[in-house]
Amino acid sequence: MTQCIILTGGVSNSSGYPAIQRSLGPYRLASALEDAGYSTFVFDYIIHFSTEEICSVLSQHLGQDTLWVGFSSTFFSRQSIADDLASTELEQMYYTDLESIATVIDYIKSHSRAKLIYGGARAPFQLADDRIDYYVFGYADTSTVALTDFIRTGDSSRLPKIDTIRVTDNGYVNVVDSAHYPEPRMDQLSTRWWNKSFNVIPGEGLPIELARGCIFKCKFCNYLLLGKKKGTYLRDPEEIRDELIRTWEAHGTTGYYITDDTFNDDNDKIEALHRVFTSLPFKPKFVSYLRLDLINKFPHQADLLTEMGLVGTYFGIETLQADSGRSIGKGLAPNKVKDRLYWLRDKWQGQANMAAGFILGLPYDTEAYFKELINWCNEADNPLQMKDFYPLYMFKRDGDEKEKLRAYTSEFSLNPEIYGYDFPRQGDRNYWELPTQGLTYDSCAWTAMNYKGQMRHKNKFAEFQMISAMNTGISLDDLLNLTQMQIFKKYNIEQMNQNKIQQYKKLLNISQEKKD
């Protein structure tokens, strides 16, 4: 039986969107656990499995020797902002309906003594299930190994610290905060995609981590390692090259989504990785998050990136309102942002799709600015291939949570009143109002939905979606040249997704015939 089991794979827009995309975290943890001598199993794409199938797969791995079963929250998501507004905190924790989760948890408890763990990027905001034994926060390479040692031996000296945090008047949760544990060695962070137990579909594009943290410190951001020093938390280029080659040799993988918070935040890093990527025995294709102001500062990065294999990117532009930009740490003037985007469009000549995200509800935003923004996005010569909109997300914390989870809370969420925000609804930690601007979370959420709708017939696939689409079977040429709507008409994506999931199920020894 398997000692450590991780359930993941909750990405779902709808059945008509590409769905073959993995989260890095579970496999990074599995690699670290296997280095420590533990057997692991990552059960991916679970949103595409029935409850019966999930329990059937678990039956192959679950037993009295199983130490824990974990849920990875990073890409668990509801289907739309409207769903998010209507759902409870417990419903937001999981990838599916609560009845199915209850059935899976009951099966785990009745067939093992395993502890239940909940981790991933969303874990600090989803402390709603008292059936979970431990919530794990942060980069968990070392903390998860320490927790596993503790569960196996009962020796508390192996687990330096567990926080108990009050989340309701009478309820507490146990938290393992990775900030209390040693940093992993940055030259030992390979994710061993060549392991047969990872069940990679032949040719599947995969996530890869090249560095951690970000040199910037945007006030809306709740990620870790913000404001890091240049040149820190970087992986060894030769180890990266070895990981890329070994994964290509094992699975024929040439596509990657780079998970770095900001891929180009260090120019020396980009130049070093350019040498790695251009020396590979295959031509890689990758997508990543980029800062436009750094390309503005180092224009030669534009050529380096496409020479390395960039086919899609997501710019966190966030706003074209100058005062709001300054308030969050985005200093490039809106006219310069637009000029550099037009420049990139002309330079890249269709080699890479550019996406940008815009936050609605920043401190100096107005309804008039929103109209200016959508008018620009609707212009025929707009340089962006994909435009995304979302309301400012804040998560108000009080008391115990505020003090103990400060590292996982944005500056805006820690001090909303300084920036003009109120939280008037008792017990609603997500709903804010900005009285000086006449804006609320709800009004910005619905505006974002409206603007997304206006872009639906214009947007192309970009950033991580491009690798997911290629995994599903859509050609790169079509992704670069056709809109999403045109691709939906040309391809039967739902059937293509099912075909790929069937390949994955066969790797797990679950065939369609068995299901029938």
Backbone hydrogen bonds, N-H to C=O, Kabsch-Sander energy under -0.5 kcal/mol:
donor,donor_aa,acceptor,acceptor_aa,energy
2,T,61,H,-2.3
4,C,39,S,-1.8
5,I,68,W,-1.9
6,I,41,F,-2.5
7,L,70,G,-3.4
8,T,43,F,-2.6
17,Y,14,S,-1.7
21,Q,19,A,-1.6
27,Y,23,S,-0.5
27,Y,24,L,-1.0
28,R,24,L,-2.0
29,L,25,G,-2.6
30,A,26,P,-2.2
31,S,27,Y,-2.1
32,A,28,R,-2.0
33,L,29,L,-3.0
34,E,30,A,-2.4
35,D,31,S,-1.8
36,A,32,A,-1.2
37,G,34,E,-1.4
38,Y,33,L,-2.5
41,F,4,C,-1.8
43,F,6,I,-3.3
43,F,41,F,-0.6
44,D,42,V,-0.8
46,I,8,T,-1.9
47,I,9,G,-2.1
48,H,45,Y,-2.0
49,F,46,I,-2.0
54,I,50,S,-2.5
55,C,51,T,-2.2
56,S,52,E,-2.1
57,V,53,E,-2.6
58,L,54,I,-2.6
59,S,55,C,-1.9
60,Q,56,S,-0.6
60,Q,57,V,-1.4
61,H,58,L,-1.7
62,L,58,L,-3.1
66,T,63,G,-1.5
67,L,3,Q,-2.3
68,W,3,Q,-1.7
69,V,115,K,-2.6
70,G,5,I,-3.4
71,F,117,I,-2.4
72,S,7,L,-2.6
72,S,70,G,-0.5
73,S,71,F,-0.6
73,S,119,G,-2.8
76,F,73,S,-1.8
77,S,10,G,-1.0
84,D,80,S,-2.0
85,L,81,I,-2.5
86,A,82,A,-1.5
87,S,83,D,-1.4
92,Q,88,T,-1.9
93,M,89,E,-0.7
93,M,90,L,-0.9
94,Y,90,L,-0.5
94,Y,91,E,-0.8
101,I,97,D,-1.6
102,A,98,L,-2.6
103,T,99,E,-2.0
104,V,100,S,-2.3
105,I,101,I,-2.9
106,D,102,A,-2.6
107,Y,103,T,-2.1
108,I,104,V,-2.4
109,K,105,I,-2.5
110,S,106,D,-2.2
111,H,107,Y,-1.2
111,H,108,I,-0.5
112,S,108,I,-0.5
115,K,67,L,-2.4
117,I,69,V,-2.3
118,Y,134,Y,-2.1
119,G,71,F,-2.6
123,A,120,G,-1.4
125,F,122,R,-1.8
126,Q,123,A,-1.6
128,A,126,Q,-0.9
130,D,128,A,-0.7
132,I,129,D,-1.4
133,D,116,L,-1.6
134,Y,116,L,-1.8
135,Y,174,N,-2.8
136,V,118,Y,-2.3
137,F,176,V,-2.4
140,A,138,G,-0.8
144,T,140,A,-2.0
145,V,141,D,-0.6
146,A,142,T,-2.3
147,L,143,S,-2.6
148,T,144,T,-2.4
149,D,145,V,-2.4
150,F,146,A,-2.1
151,I,147,L,-2.6
152,R,148,T,-2.3
153,T,149,D,-2.4
154,G,150,F,-3.1
156,S,154,G,-0.8
158,R,155,D,-1.7
159,L,156,S,-1.4
163,D,175,V,-2.8
165,I,163,D,-0.6
165,I,173,V,-2.5
167,V,171,G,-2.0
168,T,171,G,-1.4
173,V,165,I,-2.1
175,V,163,D,-3.4
175,V,173,V,-0.5
176,V,135,Y,-3.3
177,D,175,V,-0.7
178,S,137,F,-1.8
178,S,176,V,-0.7
180,H,177,D,-2.2
181,Y,178,S,-1.8
188,Q,185,R,-1.8
192,R,190,S,-0.6
193,W,191,T,-2.3
195,N,192,R,-2.2
198,F,195,N,-1.7
199,N,196,K,-1.7
203,G,251,H,-3.0
204,E,201,I,-2.5
206,L,255,G,-2.0
208,I,257,Y,-1.8
210,L,208,I,-0.5
212,R,233,Y,-2.4
214,C,225,L,-2.2
219,K,328,I,-1.1
221,C,218,C,-1.4
227,G,214,C,-0.9
227,G,216,F,-2.2
228,K,214,C,-2.1
228,K,225,L,-0.8
232,T,229,K,-1.7
235,R,210,L,-2.0
236,D,186,M,-0.6
240,I,236,D,-2.0
241,R,237,P,-2.4
242,D,238,E,-2.2
243,E,239,E,-2.3
244,L,240,I,-2.4
245,I,241,R,-2.3
246,R,242,D,-2.6
247,T,243,E,-2.1
248,W,244,L,-2.0
249,E,245,I,-2.6
250,A,246,R,-2.0
251,H,247,T,-2.5
252,G,248,W,-2.1
253,T,247,T,-0.8
256,Y,285,K,-2.4
257,Y,206,L,-1.6
258,I,256,Y,-0.6
258,I,287,V,-2.7
259,T,208,I,-2.3
262,T,213,G,-0.5
263,F,289,Y,-2.5
265,D,262,T,-1.4
270,I,266,D,-1.9
271,E,267,N,-2.2
272,A,268,D,-2.2
273,L,269,K,-2.7
274,H,270,I,-1.9
275,R,271,E,-1.2
276,V,272,A,-1.2
277,F,273,L,-3.0
278,T,274,H,-2.1
279,S,276,V,-1.2
280,L,277,F,-0.8
285,K,254,T,-2.4
286,F,309,G,-2.2
287,V,256,Y,-1.6
288,S,312,G,-1.2
289,Y,260,D,-0.5
290,L,314,Y,-1.7
292,L,290,L,-0.6
295,I,291,R,-1.2
296,N,292,L,-2.1
297,K,293,D,-1.5
298,F,294,L,-2.9
301,Q,298,F,-2.4
302,A,299,P,-1.6
303,D,300,H,-0.6
304,L,300,H,-1.9
305,L,301,Q,-2.9
306,T,302,A,-1.4
307,E,303,D,-2.2
308,M,304,L,-1.8
309,G,305,L,-1.1
310,L,305,L,-2.3
311,V,286,F,-2.7
312,G,286,F,-1.0
313,T,353,N,-2.3
314,Y,288,S,-1.6
315,F,355,A,-3.1
316,G,290,L,-0.9
316,G,314,Y,-0.5
317,I,315,F,-1.9
318,E,357,G,-2.7
319,T,317,I,-2.1
322,A,320,L,-0.6
325,G,321,Q,-2.7
326,R,322,A,-2.2
327,S,323,D,-1.9
328,I,324,S,-1.2
328,I,325,G,-0.6
329,G,325,G,-0.9
330,K,325,G,-3.2
331,G,329,G,-0.7
336,K,333,A,-0.7
337,V,333,A,-2.3
338,K,334,P,-2.3
339,D,335,N,-2.2
340,R,336,K,-2.5
341,L,337,V,-2.0
342,Y,338,K,-2.4
343,W,339,D,-2.2
344,L,340,R,-2.5
345,R,341,L,-2.5
346,D,342,Y,-2.1
347,K,343,W,-2.2
348,W,344,L,-3.3
349,Q,345,R,-1.5
351,Q,348,W,-1.8
353,N,311,V,-2.3
355,A,313,T,-2.2
355,A,353,N,-0.5
356,A,386,M,-1.7
357,G,315,F,-1.8
358,F,388,D,-1.8
359,I,318,E,-2.2
360,L,390,Y,-2.3
361,G,359,I,-0.5
365,D,362,L,-2.2
370,F,366,T,-2.0
371,K,367,E,-1.8
372,E,368,A,-1.9
373,L,369,Y,-2.7
374,I,370,F,-2.5
375,N,371,K,-2.0
376,W,372,E,-2.0
377,C,373,L,-2.4
378,N,374,I,-1.5
379,E,376,W,-1.3
382,N,379,E,-1.8
385,Q,354,M,-1.9
386,M,354,M,-1.7
388,D,356,A,-2.5
390,Y,358,F,-2.0
392,L,360,L,-2.3
394,M,392,L,-0.6
396,K,429,R,-2.5
397,R,413,S,-0.5
401,E,398,D,-1.1
402,K,398,D,-0.8
403,E,399,G,-1.8
404,K,400,D,-2.5
405,L,401,E,-2.7
406,R,403,E,-0.7
408,Y,405,L,-1.3
409,T,406,R,-1.6
412,F,219,K,-2.5
414,L,410,S,-2.2
415,N,411,E,-2.2
418,I,415,N,-0.9
419,Y,415,N,-0.7
419,Y,416,P,-0.9
420,G,417,E,-1.1
421,Y,416,P,-2.4
422,D,433,E,-2.6
426,Q,424,P,-0.6
428,D,425,R,-1.8
429,R,427,G,-0.8
432,W,430,N,-0.6
433,E,422,D,-2.3
434,L,439,L,-3.4
437,Q,434,L,-1.5
438,G,434,L,-0.9
438,G,435,P,-0.6
439,L,434,L,-1.7
441,Y,432,W,-2.4
444,C,440,T,-2.2
445,A,441,Y,-2.7
446,W,442,D,-2.4
447,T,443,S,-1.9
448,A,444,C,-2.5
449,M,445,A,-2.1
450,N,446,W,-2.2
451,Y,447,T,-2.6
452,K,448,A,-2.6
453,G,449,M,-2.0
454,Q,450,N,-1.8
455,M,451,Y,-1.4
456,R,452,K,-0.7
456,R,453,G,-0.8
458,K,455,M,-1.9
459,N,455,M,-3.0
460,K,385,Q,-2.9
465,Q,462,A,-1.2
466,M,463,E,-2.1
467,I,463,E,-0.6
467,I,464,F,-0.6
468,S,464,F,-2.0
469,A,465,Q,-2.7
470,M,466,M,-2.3
471,N,467,I,-2.6
472,T,468,S,-1.8
473,G,469,A,-1.3
474,I,469,A,-2.4
479,L,475,S,-1.9
480,L,476,L,-2.1
481,N,477,D,-1.2
482,L,478,D,-3.1
484,Q,459,N,-3.1
487,I,483,T,-2.2
488,F,484,Q,-2.6
489,K,485,M,-1.6
490,K,486,Q,-1.8
491,Y,487,I,-2.7
493,I,491,Y,-1.3
496,M,492,N,-2.2
497,N,493,I,-3.1
498,Q,494,E,-2.1
499,N,495,Q,-2.3
500,K,496,M,-2.1
501,I,497,N,-2.8
502,Q,498,Q,-2.3
503,Q,499,N,-1.6
504,Y,500,K,-2.1
505,K,501,I,-2.9
506,K,502,Q,-2.2
507,L,503,Q,-1.6
508,L,504,Y,-1.2
509,N,506,K,-1.4
510,I,505,K,-3.5
511,S,509,N,-0.5
515,K,511,S,-1.9
516,D,512,Q,-2.4
